[in-house]
């Protein structure tokens, strides 16, 4: 799927975002999975995903730290 044909949704604010993104629930909770989770997030970005859904309650902030590490650089 090309970026031009990707589906989008319009938020109540009027902002248009990609309809498909990556979720982070349960990410960052198991140190044994850390490298695989980072690789999965990076692959999603490499494939054109621009939305990452996270919340500070996911792993008590560990998911957000993982996303930061995946996107750094």
C-alpha angles and dihedrals in degrees: 000000000000124000089247092059097042114122119244138193128213116230121218087259089061094250114139118219137172114280092220123059143147124273123210105197107139093011117129094023099103118048089203090065097043099103093045092049092050090048091051093051091048091049091053090052091046088053091054104264110151102175122079116179114208140147133200089242092063103102089341089288096322092115091056091049089050092051090049091053092046093051098040114112 
